[in-house]
Amino acid sequence: MNSNFDIIIVGGGAAGFFTAINLVENNPKLKVAILERGKTVLEKVRISGGGRCNVTHACFVPNDLVKFYPRGEKELRGPFHQFCSGDTIAWFERHGVELKIEEDGRMFPTSDSSQTIIDCFLTAVKNLKIEVLTGQSVQSLFKGEGYWKVETHHETFSCQKLIMTTGSNPKIWELLHNLGHTIVPPVPSLFTFNIKDARIKDLMGLSAFANVKVKNSKLEAAGPLLITHWGMSGPGILRLSAWGARELFDKQYQFVLEVNWLHEVPFEDALETLKNLKQEHAKKAVSKKSPFDFPNRLWESLVLASGILNETKWADLSKKQLTDLANQLTNGQFQVNGKSTFKEEFVTAGGIDLKEINFKTMESKLHENLFFAGEIVNIDAITGGFNFQNAWTSGFIVAQKITE
């Protein structure tokens, strides 16, 4: 059986639905279908943000927003000037969904339930008569004269314009590769570091603001660092893992992590501070209380690692012990052996090479009437609603271009 549509969208996720709804709202005459390989649609939306759906982030300046994308920073600047987080909030409000801002800038529906977003999308496609066809796993794509043919297990579809919103789907990447597109191979992006080290062994759940750096590399980041039972996590580590996705993959996740527990304080300044403390607190035990802005238990552990016994007084510290302690504070070396997935966030770096896409229209530079939206392209972000914002923005741009 052959079904004809003006536009076919492959992929029933956030980007696919958002694109479809904007298309038909811009031009109600369009005949649009969404093809989804699974039994259900919007699965990632359902589980995102712990089931609350982290819709976007309260960062409203395009040039600031792009800084959250390890891959796509340069390319997204133009698109974000067309449709940014503020536009997302307005769009959802128009569709009856109110969003709220949390302390860390993440934005959720006020209902705190991803079902609100799913219901909003399902109601819209129903009202706009957009066909949502599930269980349609695409097997081949064929470009004819002025049309596209899409074959699934069950039937053949044809359309004038084809929009791919399948996220990180290797099967679809392969089909697009056969059409001449370059696929940047996927590697994990957001992950935590596995570290077995006596200094952090009993400090599970402890957090400190630190600078982290991969030894012998340009990779560095800053942010809260969380000690876990398998090693280190927290925003600083996740940022490092995102920007270093390729490089750390190439190192097979075996490397030395340098930690400055004093954030930006250099070794010399730390040593100077310790010398002053030696004068001021001469009679007090070194390990008793952290003189810095991080937890006492971490201080105790670093003091011990510097070869200073529990009862040692400040006055009795040798030059070497002071130097070792300053080193532990500003340049602790931790051996990383492997990675762990961060919560359920399985984000990959990789996808359609960005050089092959026109970011004014999200159209393929190789094939006319072939468009992309969402994570199918080599764009990814850290957590906080940024990956969804990329889906909304790219979907909006595709819809604008097609219905001009």
PALO-526404 format. One record per residue (C-alpha): y, z, x; residue in one letter. Coordinates in Angstrom, 2 decimals. Each point is the difference from the previous one (the first is absolute). Layout:
! residues N
SITE        v        w        u  code
SITE        Y        Z        X     A
...
This chain:
! residues 404
SITE        v        w        u  code
SITE     0.00     0.00     0.00     M
SITE     3.45    -0.87     1.35     N
SITE     3.05     2.08    -0.93     S
SITE     3.52    -1.25     0.65     N
SITE     2.93     2.29     0.72     F
SITE     3.52    -0.50     1.33     D
SITE    -0.52     2.83     2.42     I
SITE    -3.05     1.88     1.22     I
SITE     0.28     3.33     1.78     I
SITE    -3.06     1.04     2.00     V
SITE    -0.25     3.80     0.22     G
SITE     0.47     2.55    -2.77     G
SITE     1.84     2.66     1.97     G
SITE     3.59     1.24     0.17     A
SITE     1.45    -3.21     1.50     A
SITE    -1.95    -2.28    -2.37     G
SITE     1.11     1.78    -3.17     F
SITE     3.60     0.42     1.10     F
SITE     0.27    -3.70     0.88     T
SITE    -1.59    -1.11    -3.30     A
SITE     2.26     2.19    -2.14     I
SITE     3.17    -1.18     1.76     N
SITE    -1.05    -3.64    -0.27     L
SITE    -0.48     0.05    -3.77     V
SITE     3.04     2.20    -0.61     E
SITE     2.05    -2.61     1.88     N
SITE    -1.65    -2.88    -1.86     N
SITE    -2.02     0.90    -3.16     P
SITE    -1.39    -3.56    -0.24     K
SITE    -2.13     0.38     3.11     L
SITE    -3.77     0.19    -0.39     K
SITE    -1.14     2.57     2.56     V
SITE    -3.39     1.50     0.85     A
SITE    -1.00     2.83     2.33     I
SITE    -3.48    -0.31     1.52     L
SITE    -1.58     3.27     1.18     E
SITE    -3.39     0.14     1.72     R
SITE    -0.77     3.59    -1.07     G
SITE    -0.76     1.42    -3.43     K
SITE     3.28     1.88    -0.11     T
SITE     3.57    -0.77     1.03     V
SITE     2.62     2.09     1.83     L
SITE    -2.58     2.22     1.73     E
SITE     2.20     0.73     3.04     K
SITE     2.87     0.94    -2.29     V
SITE    -2.30     2.45    -1.78     R
SITE    -0.97     1.93     3.14     I
SITE     3.26    -0.31     1.92     S
SITE     2.00     3.14     0.77     G
SITE    -2.93     2.20    -1.00     G
SITE    -0.10    -1.56    -3.47     G
SITE     3.76     0.32    -0.53     R
SITE     1.00    -3.47     1.34     C
SITE     2.67     0.10     2.69     N
SITE     2.03    -2.88    -1.48     V
SITE     2.70    -0.30     2.67     T
SITE     2.21     2.01     2.37     H
SITE     3.56     1.23    -0.48     A
SITE     1.33    -2.07     2.90     C
SITE     2.57    -2.35    -1.52     F
SITE     1.41    -1.84     3.02     V
SITE    -2.02    -3.11     0.95     P
SITE     0.74     0.35     3.73     N
SITE    -1.30     3.60    -0.07     D
SITE    -2.95    -0.79    -2.24     L
SITE    -1.43    -2.66     2.35     V
SITE    -0.41     2.67     2.71     K
SITE    -3.06     1.38    -1.82     F
SITE    -1.99    -3.21     0.56     Y
SITE    -1.81    -0.31     3.35     P
SITE    -0.77    -3.59    -0.94     R
SITE     2.58    -1.83    -2.11     G
SITE     3.20     1.77     1.07     E
SITE     1.86    -3.19     0.93     K
SITE    -1.42    -2.13    -2.82     E
SITE     0.70     2.47    -2.83     L
SITE     3.71     0.40     0.69     R
SITE     0.95    -3.06    -2.11     G
SITE    -2.42     0.75    -2.85     P
SITE     1.20     3.63    -0.24     F
SITE     3.56    -1.28    -0.42     H
SITE    -1.29    -1.81    -3.10     Q
SITE    -2.13     2.79    -1.47     F
SITE     0.05     3.51     1.43     C
SITE    -1.10     3.51    -1.07     S
SITE     2.97     0.38    -2.34     G
SITE    -1.04    -3.20    -1.80     D
SITE    -3.53     1.38    -0.32     T
SITE     1.30     3.14    -1.72     I
SITE     2.12    -2.09    -2.39     A
SITE    -2.93    -2.35    -0.73     W
SITE    -2.35     2.84    -0.95     F
SITE     2.70     1.70    -2.08     E
SITE     0.50    -3.23    -1.95     R
SITE    -3.75     0.05    -0.62     H
SITE     0.05     3.59    -1.27     G
SITE    -1.13     1.79     3.17     V
SITE     2.23     2.64     1.51     E
SITE    -0.42     0.82     3.69     L
SITE     0.90     3.18     1.89     K
SITE     0.77     0.68     3.66     I
SITE    -1.93     2.69     1.89     E
SITE     1.38     1.95     2.96     E
SITE    -1.51    -2.36     2.58     D
SITE     1.51    -3.05    -1.70     G
SITE    -3.19    -1.23    -1.67     R
SITE     0.42    -1.18    -3.59     M
SITE    -2.50     0.55    -2.83     F
SITE     0.00    -0.48    -3.75     P
SITE     1.36     3.18    -1.65     T
SITE    -3.37     0.23    -1.77     S
SITE    -1.66     0.56     3.43     D
SITE    -2.72    -2.39    -1.10     S
SITE    -0.83    -3.47     1.32     S
SITE    -1.29    -0.79    -3.51     Q
SITE     3.68    -0.30    -1.06     T
SITE     0.47    -2.93     2.39     I
SITE    -3.31    -1.59    -1.00     I
SITE     0.85     0.29    -3.73     D
SITE     3.45    -1.49     0.66     C
SITE    -1.57    -3.05     1.68     F
SITE    -2.82    -0.43    -2.55     L
SITE     2.43     0.21    -2.93     T
SITE     2.31    -2.54     1.61     A
SITE    -2.72    -2.60     0.72     V
SITE    -1.31     0.41    -3.54     K
SITE     3.45    -0.50    -1.55     N
SITE     0.71    -2.97     2.25     L
SITE    -3.42    -1.56    -0.76     K
SITE    -1.01    -0.13     3.66     I
SITE    -3.77    -0.45     0.25     E
SITE    -1.77     2.58     2.16     V
SITE    -3.48    -1.23     0.90     L
SITE    -2.28     2.51     1.75     T
SITE    -3.30    -0.63     1.79     G
SITE     1.46    -3.21     1.45     Q
SITE    -0.89    -0.10     3.68     S
SITE     1.68    -3.01     1.60     V
SITE    -2.44    -2.18     1.97     Q
SITE     2.16    -2.95     0.97     S
SITE     3.55    -1.33    -0.02     L
SITE     0.76    -3.71    -0.10     F
SITE     3.37    -1.74     0.22     K
SITE     0.31    -3.22    -1.99     G
SITE     3.00    -2.28    -0.60     E
SITE     2.51     2.34    -1.58     G
SITE    -2.53     2.59    -1.17     Y
SITE    -2.31     2.74     1.26     W
SITE    -3.62     0.48    -0.97     K
SITE    -1.49     3.51     0.12     V
SITE    -3.75     0.47    -0.38     E
SITE    -1.54     3.36    -0.85     T
SITE    -3.67     0.91    -0.56     H
SITE     0.35    -0.87    -3.67     H
SITE     2.60    -2.71    -0.47     E
SITE     2.56    -2.36     1.45     T
SITE     3.72     0.46    -0.51     F
SITE     2.85    -2.33     0.78     S
SITE     3.71     0.75     0.33     C
SITE     3.24    -1.40     1.37     Q
SITE     0.87     3.10     1.99     K
SITE    -2.34     2.47     1.65     L
SITE     0.97     3.55     0.95     I
SITE    -2.27     2.08     2.24     M
SITE     0.30     3.79    -0.37     T
SITE    -3.44     1.14     1.15     T
SITE     1.03     2.64     2.56     G
SITE    -2.40     0.51     2.90     S
SITE    -2.79    -2.23    -1.25     N
SITE    -1.90    -1.67     2.91     P
SITE    -1.71    -2.55    -2.31     K
SITE     3.38    -1.32    -1.22     I
SITE     1.43     0.06     3.52     W
SITE    -2.89    -2.24     1.02     E
SITE     0.76    -2.47    -2.81     L
SITE     3.66    -0.11     1.08     L
SITE    -1.06    -0.41     3.62     H
SITE    -1.97    -3.07    -1.11     N
SITE     3.27    -1.33    -1.43     L
SITE     1.56     0.29     3.46     G
SITE     1.62     3.45    -0.18     H
SITE    -0.18     2.33     2.99     T
SITE    -1.46     3.40    -0.83     I
SITE     0.99     2.92     2.20     V
SITE    -3.29     1.94     0.17     P
SITE     0.15     3.31    -1.90     P
SITE    -0.06     3.31     1.87     V
SITE     0.45     3.50    -1.46     P
SITE     3.61     1.14    -0.13     S
SITE     0.43     3.57    -1.30     L
SITE    -2.40     2.39     1.66     F
SITE    -0.17     3.42     1.63     T
SITE    -1.15     0.80     3.54     F
SITE    -3.30     1.70     0.90     N
SITE     0.64     2.54     2.75     I
SITE    -2.27     2.77     1.25     K
SITE     2.12     2.33     2.07     D
SITE    -0.10     3.76     0.61     A
SITE     3.79     0.23    -0.44     R
SITE    -0.12    -1.00    -3.66     I
SITE    -3.54     1.09    -0.89     K
SITE     0.94     2.97    -2.21     D
SITE     3.39    -1.20    -1.22     L
SITE    -1.12    -1.98    -3.06     M
SITE     2.76    -0.50    -2.59     G
SITE     2.78     0.75     2.44     L
SITE     2.98    -2.37     0.09     S
SITE     2.83    -0.61     2.48     A
SITE     2.68    -2.68     0.41     F
SITE    -0.94    -1.87     3.17     A
SITE     0.48    -3.20     1.98     N
SITE    -3.25    -1.85     0.62     V
SITE    -0.67    -2.81     2.44     K
SITE    -2.98    -2.07     1.06     V
SITE    -0.32     0.36     3.78     K
SITE     0.70    -3.16     2.05     N
SITE     1.38    -1.81    -3.04     S
SITE     3.31    -0.53    -1.81     K
SITE    -1.37     1.57    -3.18     L
SITE     1.79     3.15    -1.08     E
SITE     1.02     1.77    -3.19     A
SITE     1.45     3.26    -1.25     A
SITE    -0.71     2.09    -3.06     G
SITE    -1.96     2.95    -1.34     P
SITE    -3.36     0.25     1.76     L
SITE    -2.82     1.70    -1.89     L
SITE    -2.98     1.53     1.80     I
SITE    -3.24    -0.63    -1.93     T
SITE    -3.62     0.93     0.55     H
SITE    -0.68    -3.45     1.50     W
SITE     3.20    -0.32     2.04     G
SITE     3.54    -1.02    -0.89     M
SITE     1.62    -1.48    -3.10     S
SITE     3.37     0.15    -1.76     G
SITE     2.91    -2.47    -0.28     P
SITE     0.61    -0.26     3.78     G
SITE    -3.61    -0.94     0.70     I
SITE    -0.23    -2.39    -2.97     L
SITE     3.16    -1.75     1.16     R
SITE    -1.47    -0.41     3.48     L
SITE    -3.25    -1.35    -1.49     S
SITE     1.87    -2.52    -2.16     A
SITE     2.22    -1.39     2.76     W
SITE    -2.89     0.09     2.45     G
SITE    -2.63    -1.45    -2.36     A
SITE    -0.86    -2.98     2.25     R
SITE     0.43     1.67     3.36     E
SITE    -2.10     3.04    -0.95     L
SITE    -2.67    -2.27    -1.49     F
SITE    -0.14    -1.83     3.35     D
SITE    -0.39     3.36     1.76     K
SITE    -2.91     0.74    -2.38     Q
SITE     1.89     3.18    -0.96     Y
SITE    -0.57     1.57     3.44     Q
SITE     3.29     1.04     1.59     F
SITE     2.10     2.93     1.17     V
SITE     2.62     1.36    -2.40     L
SITE     3.07     1.67     1.52     E
SITE     1.53     2.66    -2.22     V
SITE     3.45     1.52     0.38     N
SITE    -0.12     3.09    -2.23     W
SITE     3.74     0.51     0.56     L
SITE     0.83    -3.37    -1.58     H
SITE     2.68    -1.56     2.26     E
SITE     0.40     2.77     2.58     V
SITE    -0.84    -1.40     3.48     P
SITE    -2.13     1.86     2.56     F
SITE     3.00     1.08     2.16     E
SITE     1.81     1.62    -2.95     D
SITE    -3.18     1.76    -1.13     A
SITE    -0.52     1.38     3.50     L
SITE     3.61     1.20     0.10     E
SITE    -0.46     1.78    -3.36     T
SITE    -3.20     1.66     1.21     L
SITE     1.76     1.24     3.17     K
SITE     2.74     1.54    -2.16     N
SITE    -2.61     1.63    -2.24     L
SITE    -1.61     1.45     3.16     K
SITE     3.33     1.76     0.72     Q
SITE     0.81     1.06    -3.57     E
SITE    -3.44     1.17    -1.14     H
SITE    -1.29     1.25     3.36     A
SITE    -1.91     2.96    -1.47     K
SITE    -1.49    -1.78    -3.06     K
SITE    -3.42    -1.64    -0.17     A
SITE     0.34    -3.80     0.21     V
SITE    -2.57    -0.81    -2.66     S
SITE     1.32     2.40    -2.64     K
SITE     2.61    -2.10    -1.77     K
SITE     0.90    -3.68     0.07     S
SITE     3.53    -0.44     1.36     P
SITE     0.01    -3.53    -1.44     F
SITE     0.10    -1.37    -3.50     D
SITE    -3.75    -0.32    -0.53     F
SITE    -2.81     2.35    -1.04     P
SITE    -0.98     3.04     2.09     N
SITE    -3.67    -0.98     0.05     R
SITE     0.84    -3.32     1.64     L
SITE     2.20     1.79     2.55     W
SITE    -2.85     2.41     0.84     E
SITE    -2.37    -2.90     0.49     S
SITE     2.38    -1.90     2.33     L
SITE     0.72     3.17     1.99     V
SITE    -3.74     0.52     0.48     L
SITE    -0.45    -3.68     0.99     A
SITE     2.61     0.54     2.74     S
SITE    -2.24     2.62     1.64     G
SITE     2.08     2.94    -1.27     I
SITE    -1.99     3.03    -1.18     L
SITE     0.75     1.71    -3.31     N
SITE     1.63     3.12     1.46     E
SITE     2.06    -1.75     2.70     T
SITE     3.71     0.91    -0.12     K
SITE     2.77    -2.59     0.43     W
SITE     1.13     1.66     3.25     A
SITE    -3.42    -0.59     1.57     D
SITE    -0.16    -3.77    -0.59     L
SITE    -0.39    -2.07     3.15     S
SITE     1.88    -3.24     0.62     K
SITE    -3.22    -1.94    -0.59     K
SITE    -0.67     1.74    -3.33     Q
SITE     3.54    -0.79    -1.19     L
SITE    -0.44    -3.66     1.03     T
SITE    -3.41    -0.21    -1.70     D
SITE     1.39     1.52    -3.19     L
SITE     2.98    -2.39    -0.04     A
SITE    -2.52    -2.84     0.40     N
SITE    -2.21     1.25    -2.84     Q
SITE     3.09     0.21    -2.23     L
SITE     1.53    -3.40     0.76     T
SITE    -2.88    -2.13     1.23     N
SITE    -3.35     1.26    -1.28     G
SITE    -2.75    -2.55     0.69     Q
SITE    -2.68    -0.31    -2.67     F
SITE    -2.99    -2.32     0.21     Q
SITE    -0.49    -1.98    -3.23     V
SITE    -3.55    -1.15    -0.79     N
SITE    -0.07    -2.01    -3.20     G
SITE     1.85     0.09    -3.30     K
SITE    -0.46     1.18    -3.59     S
SITE     1.25    -1.59    -3.22     T
SITE     3.06     1.72    -1.41     F
SITE    -0.94     1.37    -3.46     K
SITE    -1.01    -3.01    -2.13     E
SITE     2.79    -2.13     1.40     E
SITE    -1.87    -2.91     1.46     F
SITE     2.82    -2.21     1.25     V
SITE    -0.63    -2.96     2.27     T
SITE     2.26    -1.97     2.26     A
SITE    -0.82    -3.70    -0.18     G
SITE     0.10    -2.95    -2.37     G
SITE     1.81    -3.32    -0.29     I
SITE     2.12    -0.63     3.08     D
SITE     3.65     0.66    -0.91     L
SITE     1.18    -3.12     1.84     K
SITE    -1.76    -2.13    -2.64     E
SITE     1.96     1.40    -2.95     I
SITE     3.52    -0.78    -1.21     N
SITE     1.42     3.45    -0.75     F
SITE     2.77    -1.39    -2.21     K
SITE    -2.67    -1.12    -2.49     T
SITE    -3.31     1.56     1.18     M
SITE    -1.40    -3.55    -0.01     E
SITE    -2.50    -1.25     2.55     S
SITE     1.63    -2.20     2.65     K
SITE    -3.23    -2.03     0.17     L
SITE    -0.64    -0.66    -3.69     H
SITE     2.45    -0.65    -2.79     E
SITE    -0.46     2.14    -3.14     N
SITE    -2.08     2.64     1.78     L
SITE     1.63     3.45     0.00     F
SITE    -0.83     3.49     1.30     F
SITE     0.94     3.50    -1.11     A
SITE    -1.04     3.49     1.12     G
SITE    -2.34     1.02     2.80     E
SITE    -1.81    -3.33     0.38     I
SITE     2.60    -0.83     2.67     V
SITE     0.24     1.77     3.36     N
SITE     2.40     2.67    -1.27     I
SITE    -0.80     3.68    -0.28     D
SITE     1.89     3.25    -0.13     A
SITE    -0.43     3.70     0.54     I
SITE    -0.72     2.14    -3.08     T
SITE     2.77     0.93    -2.40     G
SITE     0.14    -2.84    -2.54     G
SITE     0.92    -2.74     2.48     F
SITE    -3.09    -2.16    -0.46     N
SITE     0.68    -0.11    -3.75     F
SITE     3.65    -0.88     0.61     Q
SITE    -1.15    -3.01     2.03     N
SITE    -2.22    -1.02    -2.96     A
SITE     2.87     0.27    -2.51     W
SITE     2.49    -1.82     2.23     T
SITE    -2.29    -2.89     0.93     S
SITE    -1.18    -0.37    -3.61     G
SITE     3.58    -0.06    -1.26     F
SITE     0.97    -2.70     2.52     I
SITE    -2.96    -2.23    -0.89     V
SITE     0.89     0.28    -3.72     A
SITE     3.68    -0.78     0.71     Q
SITE    -0.83    -3.06     2.09     K
SITE    -2.49    -1.47    -2.49     I
SITE     2.22     0.51    -3.06     T
SITE     3.37    -1.03     1.53     E
